[in-house]
Structure formats: C-alpha cells, structure tokens
C-alpha cells in the first residue's frame, strides 16, 4: 500500500509541474505578443524624456526637432555633443507626447526641464 501512495504522489507532482510549465509558457508567449503589438506602430500618449532642439533668438525660440531618449544621463550626453557642433538651443525635458515605434510624433506638453 505504501508503494502505491508514493507512485500516486509522484504522478500528482508531475501533473502539477506540467500545469505550472503550461501556465508559465502562456504568460511568456503573451508578453511577446504584447511587445509585437507595440512594435506594430500604434500611437500612444506617454510621458517620456526628450532632447528638444530650438531655433531662433532668445525672445522667440521655436521647437524645431525632438528626439526620444531612454534616460536622463543619455539625454545630457547627447545635449553636450549637439551643443558643441550646433548653434541651436538644446534642452532635456520630461514631456507628454504622442509616441509611435520609439519616436516622438508630436509634443503635447512640456512637463519639466531637466
């Protein structure tokens, strides 16, 4: 009778393991599908860090170009390089923007200059 209980326990443990693996693979597959949907190019409104380029005189600066940046330190590095080779005014800012495929389509609001 003891051997039957051990075999039943092993079979039950194997079934639980298979269920766990199936659920985990489903979740991983779902994460990959979400990432693919984001790559497909849906526009979304998001708060991001952007490197902003302005042209004009000090009284009348006009936003000409913007670039999505991953983090503050990368933005500051890119700002230094850009200022060395250009006469434009650059700033790193946290902005609310329409984003598609890792690019800023339009700036809705400048939330904070970094």
C-alpha positions as CSV (number, residue, x, y, z in Angstrom):
1,X,0.0,0.0,0.0
2,X,2.9,2.4,0.7
3,X,4.4,2.0,-2.8
4,X,1.0,2.9,-4.4
5,X,0.9,6.1,-2.3
6,X,4.4,7.1,-3.4
7,X,3.6,6.4,-7.1
8,X,0.4,8.4,-6.8
9,X,2.3,11.3,-5.2
10,X,4.9,11.3,-7.9
11,X,2.2,11.3,-10.6
12,X,0.4,14.2,-8.9
13,X,3.7,16.1,-8.6
14,X,4.3,15.6,-12.3
15,X,0.8,16.8,-13.2
16,X,1.3,19.9,-11.1
17,X,4.7,20.6,-12.7
18,X,3.2,20.2,-16.2
19,X,0.3,22.7,-15.4
20,X,2.9,25.2,-14.0
21,X,5.0,25.0,-17.1
22,X,2.0,25.4,-19.4
23,X,0.8,28.5,-17.5
24,X,4.3,30.0,-17.4
25,X,4.8,29.4,-21.2
26,X,1.4,31.0,-21.9
27,X,2.4,34.1,-19.9
28,X,5.7,34.4,-21.7
29,X,4.0,34.0,-25.0
30,X,1.5,36.7,-24.1
31,X,4.3,39.1,-23.1
32,X,5.9,38.5,-26.5
33,X,2.6,39.2,-28.3
34,X,2.2,42.5,-26.4
35,X,5.7,43.5,-27.4
36,X,4.9,42.7,-31.0
37,X,1.7,44.7,-30.9
38,X,3.7,47.7,-29.6
39,X,6.2,47.3,-32.4
40,X,3.4,47.3,-34.9
41,X,3.1,51.0,-34.6
42,X,0.1,52.1,-32.5
43,X,0.3,55.7,-31.4
44,X,0.0,56.3,-27.7
45,X,0.2,59.2,-25.4
46,X,3.1,58.8,-22.9
47,X,5.4,60.7,-20.6
48,X,8.9,60.4,-21.9
49,X,12.3,62.2,-21.8
50,X,13.2,64.1,-24.9
51,X,16.1,66.1,-26.3
52,X,14.5,69.2,-27.6
53,X,16.1,71.5,-30.3
54,X,15.0,75.1,-30.5
55,X,16.0,77.7,-33.1
56,X,15.6,81.5,-33.1
57,X,16.6,84.3,-30.9
58,X,16.3,84.3,-27.1
59,X,12.9,86.0,-27.1
60,X,11.4,83.8,-29.8
61,X,12.6,80.3,-29.6
62,X,10.7,77.8,-31.8
63,X,10.8,74.0,-31.3
64,X,12.3,72.5,-34.5
65,X,13.1,68.9,-33.6
66,X,12.7,66.4,-30.8
67,X,14.3,63.1,-30.0
68,X,13.1,60.3,-27.7
69,X,15.8,59.4,-25.2
70,X,15.9,56.4,-22.8
71,X,17.1,58.2,-19.7
72,X,18.4,61.5,-18.3
73,X,22.1,60.7,-18.4
74,X,21.9,59.7,-22.1
75,X,20.0,62.9,-22.8
76,X,22.6,65.1,-21.1
77,X,25.4,63.3,-23.0
78,X,23.6,63.9,-26.4
79,X,22.9,67.5,-25.4
80,X,26.6,68.2,-24.8
81,X,27.6,66.7,-28.2
82,X,24.9,68.6,-30.0
83,X,25.8,71.9,-28.4
84,X,29.4,71.5,-29.4
85,X,28.5,71.2,-33.1
86,X,25.5,73.5,-33.4
87,X,24.3,77.0,-32.7
88,X,20.8,75.8,-31.7
89,X,19.5,75.8,-28.2
90,X,19.0,72.3,-26.7
91,X,17.3,71.2,-23.6
92,X,16.4,67.8,-22.0
93,X,12.9,67.7,-20.8
94,X,10.2,65.4,-19.4
95,X,7.4,65.7,-21.9
96,X,3.9,64.4,-22.6
97,X,4.0,63.3,-26.2
98,X,2.4,61.1,-28.8
99,X,4.8,58.2,-29.3
100,X,4.9,55.6,-32.1
101,X,7.6,52.9,-32.7
102,X,10.1,54.6,-30.3
103,X,9.7,58.0,-31.9
104,X,8.0,61.2,-30.8
105,X,5.4,62.2,-33.2
106,X,4.2,65.4,-31.5
107,X,4.8,67.1,-28.2
108,X,1.6,67.7,-26.3
109,X,3.1,69.4,-23.2
110,X,6.5,70.1,-21.7
111,X,6.2,68.9,-18.1
112,X,9.7,69.6,-16.7
113,X,13.0,70.9,-17.9
114,X,15.8,68.6,-16.6
